[in-house]
Structures are given as C-alpha cells and as structure tokens.
Amino acid sequence: MVEQVETSMSETGKLCVDGSEFEMPVIVGTEQEKALDIGSLRARTGYITLDDGYANTGACRSAITFIDGEKGILHYRGIPIEQLAGKSRFVETAYLLIWGELPTSDQLASFSRQLTENALIHEGMKYHFEGFPNTSHPMAMLSAMINALSCYYPFVLEFETDKDIDKAATLLMSKVRTLAAFSYKMSKGQPFVYPDPNRRYVGNLLHMMFTVPYKQYEVPRAFQKALDLIFMLHADHEQNCSTSTVRMVGSAGANLYSSVSAGVCALWGPLHGGANMGVIQMLEQIQEGGMDIDTCVKLAKDKESGFRLMGFGHRVYKNYDPRAKILKAAAERVFAQLNHRDPLLDIARRLEERALSDQYFIDRKLYPNVDFYSGIIMRAIGIPTNMFTVMFAIGRLPGWIAHWREQFLQGSGRIARPRQVYTGQQQRDYIDMDKRRA
Ligand code: SDX
C-alpha cells in the first residue's frame, strides 16, 4: 500500500511491508508526473518490484521527449509535435532532439552540409551488401551494416568527449540513408546509386532508392514533404522498446553504433516498428476480399484468434496518437496532390470508424497509432512494404542518438541490470547418466 504523505520539505511515499513502514522519496517531473524513487528498496526491505513490460516503471530521467498518453500530447524538447509538423523539417527536428535547442540558421547550414558531405559509405562496404542473398530483409541488413560502419570508421569506437559523439552522430545520421538505399537496390538487383550533393536529406534518399542508370529520379515535392513529415513524426517517443534497447546496450559502455544496431532489431518486432508493414498487409487482405471489416474487428476482439488490429492501441496513448492524426490529414493531402486515391485509405478510414464505435476498443481506449496511416503514405511514394520499418528506423535515429548521448553525458555509469523473481527448481543434486529417467 502506498500513501502519499504531504511533507513540508519534499513529498515522500510510504510503503508498508511486513508490518514496517518505509518512506520513499517522490520525484516530480517537469510536467508534474510523479515517481517513487525505489533506489533503496531492496537494501531496506529485501523486496524488489515486479512490473510486466515495465508499464509502471521509469527507467531514467530524460529531458528529450514528453508524452501525456491520456491527453494525446507529444512534445520534443518542450515543443508540441503539431507545431513542429507545421513549421519544421526533419533535419532541424533531429538537431533539436540531439542537441536540445532549435538550431540557428548557421548551425542548421553547418549540420546540413555535414550530412551532405558524409553521405558516401566506404567502397569496401559494398561487398557486404553483395554478400547478402537478395531475399534478405532490409532490417537485417540495416542492423548489420550500421554495426559494420565502425569497422570502416573506427574512430567512432573512441568516444571521450561530446565532440566525439557529435561527429559519430552526424556521420550515422548521414550514412543511414545510403545503407538503407543500398539494401533496397541490392534486393532489386539494381546497381547502387551514389548520393547526390545537390539533393537535400530526404530527396537524396529517394534519389538513391529510385534513380536507375537510364533515368534520373526527380523527387516529387509532395513525396519529399510527406516522407520528411513521416521521419519527423517518428523521430522520438521517449522510452519505447527500441529506444530503451539503445539505452540498455549503451549503459554497458557499448558504442553508439552497436547500441543503435540493437535498437534496429527491437524496432523490427511486429508489435513495435514492424506494425506499419502489418497494417498494409491487413488492409490489403480486406481489399482482396480475404477478410471484411467486421470480421477484422471480430477477430481483433477474439483472444483465441491471435489476431490484433495492427496500427491500433498503444502502451502509453489511451487517446488518439497525435502523430496518427497528423498522418491521416497528410495522407489526404498527398492523394489530393496526386489526384489519386488509394482504396486502402478508404478501407483504413472505415476500419477506424468501425473500431472506434466498438465497446471493446472504447473500453480499452484503443485508438489508431502512428503506424495506422504511415504505410499508406509510403505506399503512395512507391516505397515497398518491406522497407517501411527501415523508414521508421531512419526517422527514429535522431531519438536513439539523443537518448544514447543523454545517458552518456549524464555519466552515472550504472549498467542497466534488472532483477527477477525466480520461479525455477529449488536446489537439487546432479544425476549421473545411468540414473536418469526420461
Ligand atoms: C509503436 O511505445 C511506443 O512509444 C511505440 C511507438 C513509438 O513511437 O516508438 O509508438 C511505435 O510501436 C506503435 C505500436 C505499433 N504496434 C501495433 O500497432 C501492434 C498492435 N498493437 C498492440 O499489439 C498493442 O496495442 C501494443 C503492443 C501497441 C501495446 O500493447 P500493451 O500496452 O501491452 O497493451 P496490452 O497488450 O496490454 O493491451 C491491453 C488490452 C488487451 O486486452 P485485455 O487483455 O485487456 O482484454 O487491449 C487489447 C489487449 O488484447 N489490445 C488489442 C490491441 N491492442 C491492445 N486488441 C486488439 N487489437 C489491438 N491492436
């Protein structure tokens, strides 16, 4: 039982276990969220806490992103996502997340120039791509090649000062596009296309993906804006599974690149960043008549079915994901500009409407999340479904960098090492082979 004891000095929480009372300090965040600091719990009570999926557990103090799940609020370094979506661009937002402030025009120009100048990857890395089967999943290649970067740029393994980190971070932000584009080209059996210094961040990625030797790809402005917005909306989301993975790996003193490589693997999971692929597969199934909307909702409600409404629900948002709201409007804009309509968008809207009026979804506060509409826009751009989570990874990279950097500079040096409740066999003796029974 925890009761909050108002004290003049500072708030504390009282924990009563085994008949004794223990006061725990209460930490109050900038937006008044409260936490019990249980750092001394085990030493004082012999107890640990158990929290499946860490739904109630804060892993750190962070100044990067604030989410209010009940109100559907998302701020990057204090700035509402709606304002950034309307006024900023991905590169500027990445700068804000990593270094904490919106850049001046000189700082932004310098950052953009470094991103342009570092887009090439070492020629030796091409042979790694050629070694992958062309059926390899791009997320497997992305994770492997981000780690391989440190073999070709070993200075990223020496990081003493924040200047070292800034350099490694900028290099990674730049080269991640080339790695992604090369993995796409490899899967298409097409020659690699090198970065073009005259193109901006997103335009260069689309150029490297879609230009072919006989035809330069001219990036439609609507596509560049839409993908830039998708990256911006994905740029950070506080302690989500992949970012927590980056922080966990970084807490062992591992370098930025290997920490991010692990984050890519976590993001690949269908419950996390892999959901954007799952949404399109679900909508296509409905479109092809494999399933109708009512069946889809019925299956999602049936625990035995193992089916989930992809792109719906969220550990933190118990309201409409503000990013989904922005992406839904962006999808409408892109199709209006293209004078084209993807039937999947209409199916998505009908599915959303049907689910949001269903008591199961209402009771559990399940709303569309960032993945519900992002895939429809990427499909319109011509990005294949198996590259959707790679796009999510490119968008999330500044967040991963920002959190790794924040943890490194906080310098607590404590390795992340949770406890457990053991539920295995009690102590027993070794059994010689001739005495064992199946
Ligand atoms: C991302 O954490 C982040 O911030 C992630 C992210 C980011 O930017 O990094 O926002 C990106 O990962 C978005 C989520 C993408 N994943 C999906 O869209 C997959 C479908 N969604 C679910 O699997 C689920 O909603 C999660 C994984 C997103 C959240 O899972 P939780 O918080 O563990 O929720 P839960 O499983 O405890 O669900 C609570 C209830 C359960 O029912 P009951 O046991 O209470 O009866 O809601 C049900 C669940 O069965 N439920 C769903 C559902 N999501 C939850 N039922 C049907 N369809 C769904 N999508």
Boltz pocket constraint, residues with backbone or C-beta under 6 A from the ligand:
constraints:
  - pocket:
      binder: B
      contacts: [[A, 53], [A, 234], [A, 236], [A, 237], [A, 239], [A, 240], [A, 241], [A, 270], [A, 271], [A, 272], [A, 273], [A, 275], [A, 300], [A, 301], [A, 307], [A, 308], [A, 309], [A, 310], [A, 311], [A, 312], [A, 313], [A, 314], [A, 315], [A, 316], [A, 364], [A, 366], [A, 369], [A, 370], [A, 371]]
      max_distance: 6.0
